[in-house]
Amino acid sequence: MAYDEKLAKRIRKALDDEASITERKMFGGLAFLNDGNMCCGIVGERLMLRVGPDRHEQALGKPHVKPMDFTGRPLRGMVYIEPEGIQGTRLKRWIQWGLEFTRSLPAKHPDNPRGRNAIGKAVPRRSGAASEAKNATHEKTLARIQAVKNREAQSNRAQSKKAQPNKPASRPKARR
């Protein structure tokens, strides 16, 4: 499914001041991510917006807004807004709702797009001197985990070499 390029340009313009915005093709359309968290996107001609669970009902009460049911089941905190609902300055207001919600979420590290640590728990946003120490500890833990994985991979390669049957050494053929 193609997405509305004109709407994409309008969204890019509305998000121009945001340094942490990236684009990614998703859901058969185009998504705009704030610190790695989906903020809004385009599916066909409709704006897909992440408003969060707290504002979900409020958003559905507005004209031209429908629940996002991409999977056949409504996704709480996600809505579709029809083209009539994003005319003029209304688009920027809707995008602000998405930005407000995604700013409350932990940033996702580029090497860890799901924003999860090694055991699958969400990584909280941290700032300040105390959190710098926690971040350094977290980095050391990740380095240790990677070192263990590397050792295991080396061990597996060595074991697979041992498991291969040895070929007899080839003898040069005698000349007659």
Secondary structure, DSSP 8 states (H G I E B T S, - for coil): ----HHHHHHHHHHTTT-TTEEEEEETTEEEEEETTEEEEEEETTEEEEE--TTTHHHHHTSTTEEE--TTSS--TTEEEE-GGGGSTTHHHHHHHHHHHHHHTS---BTTBTT-B-TTS-B-----SHHHHHHHHHHHHHHHHHHHHHHHHHHHHHHHHHHHS------------
